[in-house]
Amino acid sequence: METKLLSLKELQDSSHLVPDWEILNTRLRKTFKFQNFIEAFGFMTRVAMISESICHHPEWKNIYSEVSIELTTHDLNGISNLDIKLAKAIDEIIINQH
């Protein structure tokens, strides 16, 4: 997949694909809450495996049972199709977990 920076219109048109992700300038951001640290860490492990498989990695922070994720494409200085793809895959982890 060729990495492509999304225009504002393309980003708005794609927003329904990644509901609940906040668009902040050049980043997508979402916070996930879990029952405990082990669940949060397990989630991060699954995200890491997907991220590595598409060679696109999140910026994230974990505090006990909470994981905050920001996605951006540094090379393009903005949100790309890879960020949307990874956000969708991350949301799928949550959907399949329940």
Sine and cosine of phi, psi and omega as CSV:
sin_phi,cos_phi,sin_psi,cos_psi,sin_omega,cos_omega
0.00,0.00,0.79,-0.61,0.06,-1.00
-0.97,0.23,0.72,-0.69,0.01,-1.00
-0.98,0.18,0.77,-0.64,-0.07,-1.00
-0.72,-0.69,0.81,-0.59,0.09,-1.00
-0.91,0.41,0.72,-0.70,-0.02,-1.00
-1.00,0.00,0.70,-0.72,0.11,-0.99
-0.95,0.30,0.19,-0.98,0.03,-1.00
-0.86,0.50,-0.66,0.75,0.02,-1.00
-0.90,0.43,-0.71,0.70,0.01,-1.00
-0.89,0.46,-0.62,0.78,0.03,-1.00
-0.91,0.41,-0.70,0.71,0.04,-1.00
-0.89,0.45,-0.65,0.76,0.02,-1.00
-0.92,0.39,-0.44,0.90,-0.02,-1.00
-1.00,-0.03,-0.17,0.99,-0.11,-0.99
-0.86,0.51,-0.50,0.87,0.03,-1.00
-0.92,0.38,-0.34,0.94,0.02,-1.00
-0.97,0.24,-0.38,0.92,-0.03,-1.00
-0.75,-0.66,0.90,0.44,-0.02,-1.00
-0.88,0.47,0.52,-0.86,0.03,-1.00
0.96,0.26,0.01,1.00,0.14,-0.99
-1.00,0.03,0.78,-0.63,0.00,-1.00
-1.00,0.09,0.71,-0.70,0.05,-1.00
-0.99,-0.12,0.89,-0.45,0.00,-1.00
-0.82,-0.57,0.98,-0.18,0.00,-1.00
0.78,0.62,-0.98,-0.19,-0.08,-1.00
-0.96,-0.28,0.38,0.93,-0.09,-1.00
-0.63,-0.78,0.46,-0.89,0.24,-0.97
-0.97,-0.25,0.66,-0.75,-0.03,-1.00
-0.67,-0.75,0.63,-0.78,0.07,-1.00
-0.43,-0.90,0.57,-0.82,0.04,-1.00
-0.90,-0.43,0.71,-0.71,-0.01,-1.00
-0.91,-0.42,0.69,-0.73,0.00,-1.00
-0.89,-0.46,0.68,-0.73,-0.05,-1.00
-0.82,-0.57,0.10,-0.99,-0.01,-1.00
-0.95,0.32,-0.53,0.85,-0.07,-1.00
-0.32,-0.95,0.01,-1.00,-0.04,-1.00
-0.90,0.44,-0.64,0.77,-0.04,-1.00
-0.88,0.47,-0.69,0.73,0.05,-1.00
-0.89,0.46,-0.67,0.74,0.01,-1.00
-0.89,0.45,-0.69,0.73,-0.01,-1.00
-0.92,0.38,-0.62,0.78,0.06,-1.00
-0.88,0.47,-0.67,0.74,0.07,-1.00
-0.87,0.49,-0.72,0.69,0.00,-1.00
-0.88,0.47,-0.60,0.80,0.03,-1.00
-0.90,0.44,-0.69,0.73,0.02,-1.00
-0.91,0.42,-0.64,0.77,0.05,-1.00
-0.89,0.45,-0.66,0.75,0.00,-1.00
-0.87,0.49,-0.64,0.76,0.00,-1.00
-0.91,0.41,-0.69,0.72,0.03,-1.00
-0.91,0.41,-0.70,0.71,-0.01,-1.00
-0.85,0.53,-0.70,0.72,-0.01,-1.00
-0.91,0.41,-0.60,0.80,-0.04,-1.00
-0.92,0.38,-0.45,0.89,0.04,-1.00
-0.96,-0.29,0.11,0.99,0.02,-1.00
0.81,0.58,0.69,0.72,0.04,-1.00
-0.60,-0.80,0.86,-0.51,-0.22,-0.98
-0.87,-0.49,0.61,-0.79,-0.03,-1.00
-0.99,0.14,0.32,-0.95,0.29,-0.96
-0.99,-0.16,0.77,-0.64,-0.07,-1.00
-0.50,-0.86,0.27,-0.96,0.02,-1.00
-0.62,-0.78,0.68,-0.73,0.03,-1.00
-0.85,-0.53,0.83,-0.56,0.14,-0.99
-0.80,-0.60,0.95,-0.30,-0.04,-1.00
0.76,0.65,-0.98,-0.19,-0.11,-0.99
-0.97,-0.24,0.25,0.97,-0.05,-1.00
-0.84,-0.54,0.70,-0.72,0.04,-1.00
-0.82,-0.58,0.86,-0.51,0.07,-1.00
-0.97,-0.26,0.76,-0.65,-0.06,-1.00
-0.83,-0.55,0.70,-0.72,0.16,-0.99
-0.83,-0.55,0.70,-0.71,0.01,-1.00
-0.87,-0.50,0.73,-0.68,0.09,-1.00
-0.40,-0.92,0.35,-0.94,0.07,-1.00
-0.95,-0.32,0.98,-0.18,-0.10,-1.00
-0.85,0.53,-0.66,0.75,-0.03,-1.00
-0.86,0.51,-0.50,0.87,-0.04,-1.00
-0.96,-0.26,-0.06,1.00,0.00,-1.00
0.83,0.56,0.74,0.68,0.03,-1.00
0.05,-1.00,-0.21,-0.98,-0.03,-1.00
-1.00,-0.02,0.79,-0.61,-0.04,-1.00
-0.89,-0.45,0.05,-1.00,0.08,-1.00
-0.87,0.49,-0.48,0.88,0.05,-1.00
-0.92,0.38,-0.58,0.81,0.04,-1.00
-0.91,0.42,-0.66,0.75,0.05,-1.00
-0.90,0.44,-0.70,0.71,0.00,-1.00
-0.87,0.50,-0.71,0.70,-0.01,-1.00
-0.93,0.37,-0.66,0.75,0.03,-1.00
-0.86,0.50,-0.69,0.72,0.04,-1.00
-0.88,0.47,-0.68,0.74,0.00,-1.00
-0.91,0.42,-0.62,0.79,0.03,-1.00
-0.90,0.43,-0.70,0.72,0.04,-1.00
-0.88,0.48,-0.60,0.80,0.04,-1.00
-0.88,0.48,-0.60,0.80,0.04,-1.00
-0.84,0.53,-0.72,0.69,-0.03,-1.00
-0.91,0.42,-0.71,0.71,0.00,-1.00
-0.86,0.51,-0.71,0.70,-0.03,-1.00
-0.96,0.28,-0.29,0.96,-0.01,-1.00
-0.98,0.22,-0.42,0.91,-0.07,-1.00
-0.98,-0.19,0.00,0.00,0.00,0.00
